[in-house]
């Protein structure tokens, strides 16, 4: 037998209900949204109007100038001034001043090494200025800032792109500085030949660009070391030192470049175990930094010289350098270098068996760590405060910008709101109408599919019943009981005529079902007359012609009772089929005193256990579809009697059957 699986359609009444509910909520939501939006707009408009009243170009210029002067010494105060200047610039519509504010924000971000924020602010300035024909100083600053930010973020391709754009736009010293930065990108990528070729492109006016020449020399020294040139790098670096020592005013950029170059060259020397070259380089740096009173850098160089001497095996000289570094570190206000010097010295003492000195130094180191932590927390708090202020700046500038837009588009916004609400109402009506017709169409398809499935299930009942009946005929023939087989076949033909007549109908009367059941019980008793006796009673008060039920609904349960319950019982069994009327329904009771379902399952073969009764399974599927399509309430309850005393099946037929209508 083929198993029929029914896939039910979606519940369209629920969909329509949801659509209507969602449509109503959508309208209410839009109304609330517009109401809230109007309130938010008024707040933004208030911010815009406030700054619009105060806006004046001279005031913005003063604020930007003050912020620029304070950006290094007091970045928090500088940010307050930038916030005011930015809001005024947006309210006034002055994109040049707005771009200057973003450039200042980028420079402050660079100072605290917040490179992602710096890139975002430089990009805002670039977007405001890049569309203008004139090349301004602020545009060049934004391009350089973007290049440096992407360089620090290790996004080398983007850094190169902005530096190349800056080279096209800039002239003189600005162009040379950007070319130098481009060389640094190649250097960090390990493309040292490209870095050197970029340096060769830089034009230096020696009368005016001594600062640039120093930076170029430092870059060349680093590249020479990486290209394994023996003398040019250290010689060029020494020239830079002499140039800076002889100058009366050392630019911070030149000093920073010098220290960076020295560290990169020294690191390379140490990695190659060129210890003498590294020591010579650091001693030259110490001499220069002592002259410029940069004692923190002197401390760092002495610590590194000590580590290099230790690597060479010159332990005593290493200890002496470390002790001088630690003593110097304790005299300056730089907890970070103090921690580094004391830890390096303590570890060196410990390696060389000087436990007492190591213990004392570790104690000093522990105290210095606390000082360093306090300094770190202070710096981090300042950094977090600056970043937090920038969030407020972005929010304020956004509010002012939005307020400006809302002020000019207020009437158009009201019109659009009305149009949207009207459109939504029209859409909801269309959705409702479409959903209704979709529901009707789907309901028709659903019922057609379910009725087709019901017909398929009914059609399966007939072959199943015929198969079992013919088995009985075969049984009588096998026993050479031709007379009984002929009588059984005659009654079976009559039963088959009734079954086939009923099979084309969804419902038959209880009277026809009663006639079919009587004949079926008679046939089953032919075969198993020594296994059971039966009673079939119908309440005479029931109007059997008025009550309808699906055909072949009751027969499979009687068949199940005989074949699986009574057939295996030792001795004669008893089967009772009774039809009685309750208040709201008709109860069909099928009770047998057979071996029960549990015992029957134990007696089945493995193949029989895997096989589920097709008749019973089809009935469950049929009732499920019938109850849904005709909104009826046919029910079946199966009870196992205690101690394997048999099985009782109750089938409930509703009195008011919409199917009949």
C-alpha positions in Angstrom: 0.0 0.0 0.0 1.2 3.5 -0.7 1.3 6.0 2.1 -0.4 9.3 1.5 1.1 12.4 3.2 -1.0 15.5 3.3 0.7 18.9 3.3 -1.7 21.5 4.6 -1.8 25.0 3.1 -1.0 28.0 5.2 -3.7 29.4 7.5 -4.9 32.4 5.4 -7.5 33.6 7.8 -4.6 34.1 10.3 -2.5 35.8 7.6 -5.3 38.3 6.8 -5.8 38.9 10.5 -2.1 39.6 10.8 -2.0 41.8 7.8 -4.8 43.9 9.0 -3.3 44.1 12.5 0.1 44.9 11.1 -1.3 47.5 8.8 -3.1 49.2 11.6 0.1 49.1 13.8 2.1 50.4 10.8 -0.2 53.5 10.5 0.0 54.1 14.3 3.7 53.6 14.3 4.2 56.1 11.4 2.1 58.6 13.2 4.1 58.2 16.4 7.3 58.3 14.4 6.4 61.5 12.8 5.2 63.0 16.1 8.5 62.0 17.7 10.4 63.1 14.6 8.7 66.5 14.8 9.9 66.9 18.5 13.4 65.8 17.6 13.4 68.2 14.7 12.5 71.0 16.9 15.4 70.3 19.2 17.8 70.2 16.3 16.3 73.4 14.9 16.7 75.0 18.3 20.4 74.1 18.2 20.8 75.4 14.7 19.0 78.7 15.5 21.0 79.2 18.6 24.4 79.0 16.7 23.0 80.8 13.7 22.3 83.8 15.9 25.8 83.7 17.3 27.6 82.9 14.0 30.2 85.3 12.8 33.3 84.7 10.7 35.6 86.7 13.0 34.5 84.7 16.1 35.1 81.4 14.3 38.5 82.5 13.2 39.4 83.5 16.8 38.2 80.2 18.2 40.2 78.2 15.6 43.3 80.2 16.3 43.0 79.7 20.0 42.4 76.0 19.6 45.4 75.6 17.3 47.6 77.3 20.0 46.3 75.0 22.7 46.2 71.7 20.9 49.5 70.4 22.3 49.5 72.1 25.7 45.9 71.6 26.6 44.0 69.4 24.1 40.8 69.3 26.3 40.4 73.0 26.2 41.3 73.1 22.5 38.5 70.6 21.9 35.9 72.9 23.6 36.9 75.7 21.3 36.8 73.4 18.2 33.3 72.3 19.2 32.1 75.9 19.4 33.9 76.8 16.1 32.5 73.7 14.3 28.9 74.4 15.4 29.2 78.0 14.3 30.8 77.0 10.9 28.0 74.5 10.2 25.3 77.0 11.1 26.9 79.6 9.0 27.5 77.2 6.1 31.2 78.0 6.0 32.8 74.9 4.7 36.3 76.3 4.9 36.1 76.9 8.6 34.3 73.5 9.0 37.3 71.8 7.3 39.8 73.7 9.5 38.0 72.3 12.5 38.2 68.8 11.2 41.9 69.2 10.5 42.4 70.4 14.1 40.6 67.4 15.4 42.8 65.1 13.2 45.9 66.8 14.6 44.7 66.3 18.2 43.9 62.7 17.4 47.4 62.2 16.1 48.8 63.6 19.3 47.1 61.0 21.4 47.8 58.3 18.7 44.1 57.7 18.0 44.8 57.0 14.4 41.4 55.7 13.3 39.7 58.9 14.7 42.4 61.0 13.0 41.8 59.3 9.7 38.0 59.9 10.0 38.4 63.6 10.8 41.0 64.2 8.1 38.7 62.5 5.6 35.8 64.8 6.5 38.1 67.8 5.9 39.3 66.3 2.6 35.7 65.7 1.4 34.8 69.3 2.1 37.9 70.8 0.3 38.8 68.3 -2.5 36.0 69.5 -4.7 37.2 73.1 -4.7 39.4 74.4 -7.5 41.9 76.2 -5.2 44.6 74.1 -3.4 44.5 75.3 0.2 46.9 74.7 3.1 44.1 72.9 4.9 43.6 70.5 1.9 47.3 69.7 2.0 47.1 69.1 5.7 44.2 66.8 5.3 45.9 64.8 2.5 49.1 64.5 4.6 47.1 63.6 7.7 45.3 60.8 5.8 48.6 59.5 4.5 50.2 59.5 8.0 47.1 57.9 9.6 47.0 55.1 7.1 50.7 54.6 7.5 50.3 54.2 11.2 47.4 51.8 10.6 49.7 49.7 8.3 47.4 50.4 5.3 50.3 51.1 3.0 48.4 51.2 -0.3 46.0 53.9 0.9 48.9 55.8 2.5 50.8 55.8 -0.8 47.7 57.0 -2.7 47.3 60.0 -0.5 51.0 60.9 -0.4 51.1 60.7 -4.2 48.1 63.1 -4.4 49.9 65.4 -1.9 53.0 65.4 -4.1 50.9 66.5 -7.1 49.3 69.3 -5.1 52.2 70.6 -3.0 55.3 72.7 -3.8 58.6 73.5 -2.0 59.1 72.3 1.5 55.6 70.8 1.8 56.2 68.7 -1.3 59.6 67.5 0.1 58.0 66.5 3.4 55.3 64.5 1.7 58.0 62.8 -0.6 59.9 62.0 2.6 56.8 60.4 4.1 56.3 58.4 0.8 59.9 57.1 1.3 59.0 56.0 4.8 56.0 53.9 3.4 58.3 52.0 1.1 60.8 51.6 4.0 58.2 50.1 6.3 57.1 47.8 3.4 60.7 46.6 3.1 61.1 48.1 -0.4 64.4 49.8 0.4 65.4 50.5 -3.2 62.1 52.3 -3.8 62.5 54.2 -0.6 66.0 55.4 -1.7 64.8 56.3 -5.2 62.0 58.4 -3.7 64.6 60.3 -1.6 66.5 61.1 -4.8 63.4 62.9 -6.2 63.4 65.4 -3.3 64.7 68.8 -4.2 66.4 70.6 -1.3 67.1 74.3 -1.3 70.1 74.2 1.1 69.8 77.9 1.9 66.3 77.6 3.3 65.6 73.8 3.8 68.2 72.8 6.3 65.5 71.1 8.4 64.4 69.0 5.4 68.0 68.1 4.6 68.4 66.7 8.1 65.3 64.6 7.8 66.4 63.3 4.4 69.9 62.4 5.8 68.2 60.5 8.7 66.1 58.5 6.2 69.1 57.8 4.0 71.1 56.5 7.0 68.3 54.0 7.8 68.1 52.9 4.2 71.9 52.5 3.9 72.0 50.2 7.0 69.2 48.0 5.6 70.9 47.8 2.2 74.1 46.6 4.0 76.2 49.6 3.0 79.2 49.6 5.4 79.9 53.3 5.9 77.4 55.7 4.3 74.6 55.2 6.9 76.6 55.9 10.1 78.5 58.8 8.4 75.2 60.4 7.2 73.8 60.0 10.7 76.8 61.6 12.3 76.4 64.5 9.9 72.8 64.9 11.1 74.0 64.9 14.7 76.6 67.6 14.0 74.1 69.7 12.1 71.6 69.5 14.9 74.2 70.1 17.7 75.4 73.2 15.9 71.9 74.7 15.4 70.5 77.1 17.9 66.9 76.0 17.6 66.2 72.3 17.1 62.8 71.5 15.5 60.8 68.8 17.4 60.2 67.0 14.1 64.0 66.8 13.4 64.7 65.6 16.9 62.0 62.9 16.7 63.3 61.8 13.3 66.8 61.5 14.7 65.8 59.4 17.6 63.7 57.1 15.4 66.5 56.7 12.9 69.0 55.9 15.7 66.6 53.2 17.2 66.0 51.5 13.8 69.7 51.5 12.9 70.6 50.2 16.4 68.0 47.4 16.2 69.4 46.3 12.8 73.0 46.3 14.1 72.0 44.2 17.1 70.1 41.7 14.9 73.2 41.3 12.9 75.4 41.0 16.0 77.3 44.2 15.0 77.6 45.1 18.6 80.5 47.6 18.3 78.6 49.5 15.6 75.5 49.7 17.8 77.5 50.9 20.9 79.3 53.5 18.8 75.9 54.7 17.4 74.3 55.0 20.9 77.3 56.8 22.4 77.0 59.4 19.6 73.3 59.7 20.4 74.1 60.1 24.2 76.5 62.9 23.5 73.9 64.7 21.4 71.0 64.1 23.9 73.1 65.3 26.9 73.7 68.6 25.0 69.9 68.9 24.3 69.1 67.9 27.9 67.1 64.9 26.7 68.0 62.7 29.7 65.2 60.2 29.1 66.8 59.3 25.8 70.2 59.1 27.4 68.8 56.7 30.0 67.3 54.5 27.3 70.6 54.4 25.3 72.6 53.5 28.4 70.3 50.6 29.2 70.5 49.3 25.6 74.4 49.7 25.7 74.3 47.6 28.9 72.3 44.9 27.2 74.6 44.9 24.2 77.7 44.6 26.4 76.1 41.7 28.2 75.5 40.0 24.8 79.2 40.5 24.1 80.1 38.9 27.4 81.5 42.1 29.0 79.5 41.7 32.1 81.2 44.2 34.4 81.0 47.0 31.8 77.4 46.1 31.3 76.6 46.4 35.0 78.4 49.7 35.1 76.3 51.1 32.2 73.1 49.8 33.8 73.9 51.3 37.1 74.5 54.7 35.5 71.3 54.4 33.6 69.3 53.5 36.8 70.9 56.3 38.7 70.1 58.8 36.0 66.5 57.4 35.7 65.9 58.0 39.4 66.8 61.7 38.9 64.3 62.4 36.2 60.5 62.4 36.1 60.0 59.6 33.6 58.5 56.5 35.4 58.5 54.5 32.2 62.3 54.8 31.6 62.9 54.4 35.4 61.0 51.1 35.4 62.9 49.9 32.3 66.3 50.8 33.7 65.7 49.3 37.2 64.2 46.0 35.8 67.1 45.6 33.4 69.7 46.2 36.2 67.9 43.8 38.6 67.8 41.0 36.0 71.5 41.6 35.3 72.4 41.4 39.0 70.4 38.2 39.4 72.0 36.6 36.4 75.5 37.3 37.9 74.7 36.0 41.4 74.4 39.4 43.0 71.3 38.5 44.9 71.4 41.3 47.5 71.8 44.1 44.9 69.1 42.3 42.8 66.6 42.3 45.7 67.1 46.0 46.5 66.8 46.9 42.8 63.6 44.8 42.4 62.1 46.7 45.4 62.8 50.0 43.7 61.4 48.6 40.5 58.2 47.6 42.3 57.8 51.1 43.6 58.5 52.6 40.1 55.9 50.3 38.5 53.2 51.8 40.8 54.3 55.3 39.7 54.3 54.3 36.1 50.8 52.8 36.4 49.5 56.0 37.9 51.0 58.0 35.0 49.5 55.5 32.5 46.1 55.7 34.1 46.3 59.5 34.1 47.3 59.5 30.4 44.6 57.0 29.5 41.9 59.0 31.4 43.0 62.1 29.5 42.9 60.2 26.2 39.4 58.8 27.0 38.2 62.2 28.0 39.4 63.7 24.7 37.8 60.9 22.7 34.6 61.4 24.6 34.6 65.1 23.9 34.9 64.3 20.2 31.8 62.2 20.3 30.0 65.2 21.7 31.4 67.4 19.0 30.2 65.0 16.3 26.8 64.8 17.9 26.5 68.6 18.1 27.7 69.3 14.6 25.3 66.6 13.3 22.4 68.2 15.3 23.2 71.7 13.9 23.5 70.3 10.4 20.2 68.5 10.6 18.5 71.5 12.2 19.7 73.6 9.3 18.2 71.1 6.8 15.0 70.8 8.7 14.5 74.6 8.9 14.6 75.0 5.1 12.5 71.9 4.4 9.9 72.0 7.1 6.9 72.7 4.9 8.0 70.1 2.4 8.4 67.6 5.2 4.9 68.2 6.5 3.6 67.6 3.0 5.6 64.4 2.6 4.3 63.2 5.9 0.7 63.6 4.8 1.5 62.0 1.5 3.1 59.0 3.2 0.2 58.5 5.6 -2.3 58.7 2.8 -0.2 56.3 0.7 0.1 53.9 3.6 -3.7 53.9 4.1 -4.1 53.2 0.3 -1.6 50.4 0.6 -3.3 48.9 3.6 -6.6 48.9 1.7 -5.0 47.3 -1.3 -3.3 44.7 0.9 -6.6 43.9 2.6 -8.5 43.5 -0.7 -5.6 41.4 -2.2 -5.4 39.3 0.9 -9.1 38.6 0.8 -9.0 37.4 -2.8 -5.8 35.4 -2.1 -7.5 33.8 0.9 -10.6 32.8 -1.2 -8.4 31.5 -4.0 -6.2 29.6 -1.6 -9.1 28.3 0.4 -10.6 26.8 -2.8 -7.3 25.3 -3.7 -6.8 24.0 -0.2 -10.2 22.3 -0.1 -9.6 20.8 -3.6 -6.3 19.4 -2.5 -7.7 18.0 0.7 -10.7 16.5 -1.0 -8.3 14.9 -3.5 -6.2 13.5 -0.7 -9.4 12.3 1.0 -10.4 10.5 -2.2 -7.0 8.9 -2.4 -7.2 7.7 1.2 -10.7 6.3 0.5 -9.4 4.5 -2.5 -6.7 2.9 -0.4 -9.3 1.4 2.0 -10.9 -0.7 -0.8 -7.7 -2.6 -1.9 -6.8 -3.1 1.7 -10.2 -4.6 2.5 -10.3 -6.7 -0.6 -6.8 -8.1 0.1 -7.8 -9.2 3.6 -11.1 -10.7 2.3 -9.5 -12.7 -0.5 -7.0 -14.0 2.1 -10.0 -15.5 3.8 -11.3 -17.1 0.6 -7.8 -18.5 0.0 -7.8 -19.8 3.6 -11.0 -21.8 2.9 -9.7 -23.2 -0.3 -6.5 -24.2 1.4 -8.6 -26.2 3.9 -10.4 -27.8 0.9 -13.7 -26.4 2.3 -15.1 -25.5 -1.1 -18.7 -25.2 0.1 -17.8 -22.7 2.8 -15.5 -20.9 0.4 -18.4 -20.6 -2.2 -20.8 -19.4 0.5 -18.1 -16.9 1.8 -17.5 -15.7 -1.8 -21.2 -15.1 -2.4 -21.5 -13.0 0.7 -18.3 -11.4 -0.1 -19.6 -10.3 -3.5 -22.6 -8.7 -1.8 -20.3 -6.9 0.6 -18.0 -5.7 -2.2 -21.0 -4.2 -4.0 -21.9 -2.2 -0.9 -18.3 -1.1 -0.5 -17.9 0.0 -4.1 -21.3 1.8 -4.0 -20.1 3.7 -0.9 -16.6 4.4 -2.0 -17.5 7.3 -4.3 -19.2 9.2 -1.6 -17.6 11.3 1.1 -20.4 10.4 3.6 -23.0 7.6 3.9 -25.9 7.2 6.3 -25.4 5.2 9.5 -28.1 2.8 8.1 -25.8 1.9 5.1 -22.8 1.5 7.4 -24.9 -0.7 9.7 -25.8 -3.0 6.8 -22.1 -3.2 5.7 -20.9 -4.0 9.2 -23.4 -6.7 9.7 -22.3 -8.4 6.5 -18.6 -8.0 7.4 -19.0 -9.5 10.9 -20.9 -12.4 9.4 -18.0 -13.0 6.9 -15.3 -12.8 9.6 -17.2 -15.2 11.8 -17.2 -17.7 8.9 -13.5 -17.9 9.1 -12.9 -17.6 12.8 -16.1 -19.2 14.1 -14.2 -21.3 16.6 -12.3 -18.1 17.8 -15.1 -15.7 18.8 -18.7 -14.9 19.1 -20.1 -11.5 18.5 -23.0 -9.1 19.3 -24.0 -6.2 17.1 -26.6 -3.9 18.6 -28.0 -0.5 17.5 -30.0 1.7 19.8 -33.5 1.7 18.2 -34.1 5.3 19.1 -31.3 6.4 16.7 -32.5 7.9 13.4 -29.9 6.0 11.3 -31.1 7.5 8.1 -30.4 11.0 9.4 -26.9 10.5 10.7 -24.0 10.5 8.3 -20.4 9.3 8.6 -17.4 8.7 6.4 -17.6 5.2 4.7 -15.3 2.4 6.0 -14.8 4.3 9.3 -15.8 1.6 11.7 -14.9 -1.6 9.8 -11.0 -1.3 10.2 -11.4 -1.2 14.0 -13.6 -4.3 14.0 -11.0 -6.0 11.7 -8.2 -5.0 14.1 -10.1 -6.5 17.0 -10.6 -9.8 15.2 -7.2 -10.2 13.5 -5.0 -8.9 16.2 -6.9 -9.5 19.4 -9.3 -12.4 19.2 -7.5 -14.6 16.7 -4.6 -15.3 19.1 -6.8 -15.8 22.1 -6.8 -19.3 23.7 -10.4 -20.4 23.8 -13.4 -18.5 22.4 -13.4 -14.8 22.5 -16.2 -12.3 22.5 -16.7 -9.2 20.4 -19.4 -6.5 21.1 -20.2 -3.8 18.6 -22.8 -1.3 19.9 -24.1 2.0 18.6 -25.8 4.3 21.1 -26.8 8.0 21.2 -25.6 10.4 23.8 -26.7 14.1 24.2 -24.6 15.6 21.4 -23.2 12.7 19.5 -23.4 9.0 18.6 -21.0 6.6 20.3 -19.8 3.5 18.4 -18.3 1.1 20.9 -16.1 -1.9 19.7 -15.0 -4.0 22.7 -13.2 -7.3 22.5 -11.7 -9.6 25.2 -8.8 -10.6 23.1 -5.1 -10.7 24.1 -4.7 -6.9 24.0 -2.4 -4.7 21.9 0.7 -5.3 24.0 0.5 -9.1 23.8 -0.3 -8.9 20.1 2.8 -6.8 19.4 4.9 -9.4 21.2 3.5 -12.2 19.0 4.2 -10.4 15.8 7.2 -11.1 13.6 9.9 -8.5 13.1 8.4 -7.6 9.6 4.9 -7.3 11.2 6.2 -5.0 13.8 7.6 -2.6 11.2 4.2 -2.7 9.3 1.6 -0.3 10.7 -2.0 -1.1 10.0 -2.8 0.7 6.7 -6.5 0.9 7.5 -6.1 2.5 10.9 -3.5 4.9 9.7 -5.6 6.0 6.8 -8.6 6.6 9.1 -6.5 8.9 11.2 -5.5 10.9 8.1 -9.1 10.9 6.8 -10.5 12.2 10.1 -7.9 14.9 10.3 -8.8 16.2 6.8 -12.6 15.8 7.3 -12.5 17.7 10.6 -10.6 20.5 9.0 -12.5 20.7 5.7 -16.0 20.2 7.1 -15.3 21.7 10.6 -16.7 18.6 12.3 -15.5 16.7 15.3 -15.1 13.0 14.6 -13.1 11.4 17.4 -11.6 8.0 18.1 -10.5 6.8 21.6 -8.7 3.5 22.1 -8.4 2.0 25.6 -6.4 -1.0 26.7 -8.3 -3.0 29.4 -6.2 -3.9 32.5 -4.1 -7.1 32.7 -4.4 -7.8 28.9 -8.1 -8.2 29.1 -8.7 -6.9 25.6 -9.3 -3.5 23.9 -12.1 -1.0 23.7 -12.5 1.4 20.8 -14.9 4.4 21.0 -15.8 6.3 17.9 -17.8 9.5 18.3 -20.0 10.7 15.4 -21.4 14.3 15.7 -25.1 14.6 15.4 -25.0 18.0 13.5 -22.8 17.3 10.6 -22.0 20.2 8.4 -20.6 17.8 5.8 -24.1 16.6 5.1 -25.1 20.1 4.2 
